[in-house]
């Protein structure tokens, strides 16, 4: 199930013309991903501190459709589209909450790594959060 997160474009995220800087879309995708995991019952912090696991970004893509502007309320729709014990793929759609206008779409791919940044498998006890069977 997709998860929706709302944020507002802050002044510091824009250029002199009031248009959101392109790199902020990746930050907003991260916000959506963290909130997706929280809604599924797993906080990133818990995964890192308790399990010693990190979700390392190995691929990021963003397609820009229209500019976000200062003070726009954004709707970030995040979906988990692939889940394997070693990696996850999230897809995102960012829209202007008021008009519904599509601003950006994209995806990120993540590999589970240990504290030494070596790829590892997600422990079986955590797999259900991402829709994987034991």
N, C-alpha and C positions, 0 to 999 in steps of 0.2 A: 504494500500500500504506500502510495506517495505521502510524504509529510510536507506540510506547508509552514513556512516561517515568514514573519513579516519584519522588515526593518525599514528605517528611513534613511535616505541619503543625507549624510552630514556635509556641512560646508567644507570641512577639511578634505573630503573625498572628491572634490570637484576642482576644475580649473577656473581660470578667470571668467570664462563664459558660462559658468554654472553647470557644466557637463561633467559627469562622473568620469574619473580617470580609469582607463581600461583595466588596469591590474586589480582594481577593487572588485571586479566581478568574480575573480578567483577567491578573494577573501570572503565575499558573500556566499559563494558556493561552500566554503568551509563552514560558515555559520550554519547553512542549511544541513550539511552533513553531520555536524556535531549535534544539532537539535534532532535530526532523524534518529541518531543513535540513542540520545537521551529518551526520546519518546518510545523507542523499542525496549528500553529498560537497561541500557548500558551507557555509563558515562565514560568518555575518553580517559578522564583522569583515573578512574578505577581500573581500566584496562592497563594503563601505564604503571600505576603504583602497585596494584595487587598482582597482576600477571607478568609485569615486565615486558609488555608488548607495545609496539608502536605500529600505527598504520602509515607506512611510508608512501608518499605520492611518487608513482613511477611514470605517470602519464597525466597530462592535463590539456583539455581542449575547451576553447570558448569561441562561439560564433556570435558576433554582435549584430543585432537586428535593428535596434533604434537606441538613441542615447537616453540614459537615466540622467535626471537633473536634480539639482539641489532641492531638498525637501520632498521629493517624490517618496511615497510609501511603496516599497517593493514587496512583492510576493515571490518567495523562493520555493519552488516545488522540487523536492528531492526524492528520487526513487533509487532503490537498490536494484540494479538490473542483472548483476551476476554476483554470485556468492560461492566461493570455493574455500576450502580450509587454508589456502595459501594467499588468496587475493580476493579483492572486492572491486566492483565497478559501480559507481554512482552516476546517475544522469540528473541534470538540472535544467530547470526552465525558470527564468527570471522575468517577471511581468510587472508592469506598473499596476499597483493594486486598484487605483481609481478608475483607469480607463481599460484595463485588461490588455493593453498593448504589450506585445512580446518584445522584450529588450535584449535578451541573450538566451542562448542554450549551450549546453556543453556536457562534458563528462570528466570524471577523474578515475584513475585506476590506482589501487593501493595494494601493497604487499605487506603482510604481517612480518615484523622483524623483532628480534630480541634486543636487549639493551646494547649489545655489540653491533647492532644493525645487520645481523645475519638473518636471512629469510628463515622463517619457521612456520609451522602449521598452527592454526588457531586451536586451542584446547577444546576437546569435545564438549565440555560443560558450557562453553560460550557460543557454540555454533547455532543453537536454536534462536538466539537474538537476531541472527542474520538469515534465518530461514533454512539453515542447513540441518540435515539429519545427523545424529551422533556418529 
